[in-house]
Amino acid sequence: MENRPKCDIVEVLKNPRNGKFCCVVAPMVRYSRLEFRSLTRKYNVDICFTPMTIANSFIRSEICRQKEFSTNIEDSPVIAQFAANCTTDFLYATQMIQNYVDGVDLNCGCPQSWAKEDGYGCYLLKKSEVIEEMMKTIRRNTPADFSVSIKIRLLSKDIKSTIELCRQLQALNVSFITVHGRTPSEKSTSEHPVDYKAIAEIKKSLDIPVIFNGDVMSLDDANKFYEHTKCNGFMSARGLLANPALFAGYKETPLSCIQDWIDIHHQQQERMTFQNFHHHLVFMMENMLTKPDRIQFNDFTKKQQCLEFLEEKFSLTPKPINYPQNTLCVYDDSNYKQLISTEEFWTNTYSAESSHGQFFLSKLHKVKTKNDDYLEFMDNCSDLFS
Ligand SMILES: Cc1cc2nc3c(=O)[nH]c(=O)nc-3n(C[C@H](O)[C@H](O)[C@H](O)COP(=O)(O)O)c2cc1C
C-alpha cells in the first residue's frame, strides 16, 4: 500500500492527544474489523487493533487474508494482532501484512480451550523461550519504527512473575505491552474486577509504554484508572461494543453513532455481512430499546428489516458519505511455497466461520413463545458487561 501514511505507535503512545493517555480499540475477533474501527475513530479513538487472526491460516490461505483483513487510507494507526505458536508463522504473517499496518501484536492473553490445545494465547506465556525467539526475530526483521508488541494477562496473583516477564520483553526491544489485569482463570465479570494495582506495579517497573486493559466501560473509568496507574493507553473491548462513542465522553451510545454505522454500511454493503452489521446494532442499542423491541430486532435476518426498524423508531436513514476505498492484503506467497515445500502445510483448511460466535451467544436468552417455540433475544447485556 504505497501511499499509506506511516505512523510510529510508540510516539503516539508517548504524546497522547488528550495530554494524558491514548484511547485504544481492543482486538476483538469478529468485531474490531475495518468498519467498526472507522466508526470508533469518529469518537476520539487513537489506536485500533484488528481482530486476532491465526498467523498460520493467514500465511497459508489467500481467502483468509482477504476475508479477515481489510484496511483503507484513513485506518491509521492500526495494529494487526496474530495468534502464533511458532516463530516462522509469526514472521511470515508479519512480512505479508507489514505494508498495510503500523505494527503487529502477539496474542498471549486468550484463555480459551482451543488456544490451550494448540499452545496459543496465554498458554504461550508458559514458554517464555518461544516468546523470546519470536519477538527477537520479528524485531530483527522489521524497521525500528514498526511496532512489535504483545498482549498479556497477569501470570498469577503474585505480581512478581508478571513483572519479571515484562522486563524480559522490554529487554527484547518490544515496543509496548498491553496488560489485561486478570489471570487466565479469571473471567471478565464483576466477581473478578480488573486488578488495576497490579497494572500500576507493572507500569512503574518498565520504561516502555504500557496499555491498560480490563473494565474500561466509560471515559470516567479510563480517567480513574489513569490516576492510579499512569498508563500510556487505555484499551476497551466490551465497553466499546456497547458504546462506540465512550472515549468521546458519551455515557450511552448516541443516535449519531447509529447513524454513522448505517452510513458506513451504506458504503460498504458488499463487504459487510448481515451478521456483522446486525450484531453491532444489537450491542449498541441494548439500552435504547424496550424488551419487546429487542426481541423483534434480534430476530431480524435481513439488513432491510434493520433499516426499516431504524427509520420507524428513530427516523434514521442511511446517507451517502465519502468512505475511502478498501485495500486488501495482496501478497505473492510463492516464495514461501518454495521455502515450505510440505504439501500438507499448504493444503487450504481455512474456512470463514459462519456461526454467531461465543460472545454473541453468551448474551442470548431464550424465551418460550405462546406457540411453545423458543425465541432468542438479547437482554441484560450490561450485567454480562460488568
Ligand atoms: C467479542 C470479543 C472478542 C475478543 N477478541 C479478542 C482478540 O481477538 N484478541 C485478544 O487479544 N483479545 C480478545 N478479546 C479480549 C479483549 O481484547 C479484552 O482483553 C477483554 O475483553 C477485557 O477487556 P474489556 O474489559 O474492555 O472487555 C475479545 C473480547 C471480546 C468481548
The ligand as an SDF file (V2000), in Angstrom:
LIG
                    3D

 31 33  0  0  0  0  0  0  0  0999 V2000
  -16.1080  -10.2470   21.4410 C   0  0  0  0  0  0  0  0  0  0  0  0
  -14.7080  -10.2540   21.9710 C   0  0  0  0  0  0  0  0  0  0  0  0
  -13.6690  -10.6540   21.1410 C   0  0  0  0  0  0  0  0  0  0  0  0
  -12.3570  -10.6580   21.6180 C   0  0  0  0  0  0  0  0  0  0  0  0
  -11.3410  -10.9920   20.7740 N   0  0  0  0  0  0  0  0  0  0  0  0
  -10.0580  -10.8370   21.1790 C   0  0  0  0  0  0  0  0  0  0  0  0
   -8.9800  -10.9590   20.2760 C   0  0  0  0  0  0  0  0  0  0  0  0
   -9.1670  -11.1670   19.0680 O   0  0  0  0  0  0  0  0  0  0  0  0
   -7.7100  -10.8140   20.7540 N   0  0  0  0  0  0  0  0  0  0  0  0
   -7.4550  -10.5280   22.0610 C   0  0  0  0  0  0  0  0  0  0  0  0
   -6.2940  -10.3770   22.4510 O   0  0  0  0  0  0  0  0  0  0  0  0
   -8.4690  -10.3820   22.9430 N   0  0  0  0  0  0  0  0  0  0  0  0
   -9.7550  -10.5090   22.5200 C   0  0  0  0  0  0  0  0  0  0  0  0
  -10.7640  -10.2710   23.4000 N   0  0  0  0  0  0  0  0  0  0  0  0
  -10.4380   -9.8220   24.7640 C   0  0  0  0  0  0  0  0  0  0  0  0
  -10.4180   -8.2880   24.8130 C   0  0  0  0  0  0  0  0  0  0  0  0
   -9.4830   -7.7450   23.9170 O   0  0  0  0  0  0  0  0  0  0  0  0
  -10.1130   -7.7850   26.2270 C   0  0  0  0  0  0  0  0  0  0  0  0
   -8.8320   -8.2220   26.6100 O   0  0  0  0  0  0  0  0  0  0  0  0
  -11.1220   -8.2540   27.2680 C   0  0  0  0  0  0  0  0  0  0  0  0
  -12.4440   -8.2600   26.7540 O   0  0  0  0  0  0  0  0  0  0  0  0
  -11.0880   -7.3540   28.5030 C   0  0  0  0  0  0  0  0  0  0  0  0
  -11.3460   -6.0210   28.1380 O   0  0  0  0  0  0  0  0  0  0  0  0
  -12.7800   -5.3150   28.4210 P   0  0  0  0  0  0  0  0  0  0  0  0
  -12.9940   -5.3820   29.9010 O   0  0  0  0  0  0  0  0  0  0  0  0
  -12.6190   -3.9230   27.9010 O   0  0  0  0  0  0  0  0  0  0  0  0
  -13.8110   -6.1140   27.6830 O   0  0  0  0  0  0  0  0  0  0  0  0
  -12.0820  -10.2780   22.9620 C   0  0  0  0  0  0  0  0  0  0  0  0
  -13.1350   -9.8850   23.7860 C   0  0  0  0  0  0  0  0  0  0  0  0
  -14.4350   -9.8450   23.3010 C   0  0  0  0  0  0  0  0  0  0  0  0
  -15.5390   -9.3840   24.2070 C   0  0  0  0  0  0  0  0  0  0  0  0
  1  2  1  0
  2  3  1  0
  2 30  2  0
  3  4  2  0
  4  5  1  0
  4 28  1  0
  5  6  2  0
  6  7  1  0
  6 13  1  0
  7  8  2  0
  7  9  1  0
  9 10  1  0
 10 11  2  0
 10 12  1  0
 12 13  2  0
 13 14  1  0
 14 15  1  0
 14 28  1  0
 15 16  1  0
 16 17  1  0
 16 18  1  0
 18 19  1  0
 18 20  1  0
 20 21  1  0
 20 22  1  0
 22 23  1  0
 23 24  1  0
 24 25  2  0
 24 26  1  0
 24 27  1  0
 28 29  2  0
 29 30  1  0
 30 31  1  0
M  END
$$$$
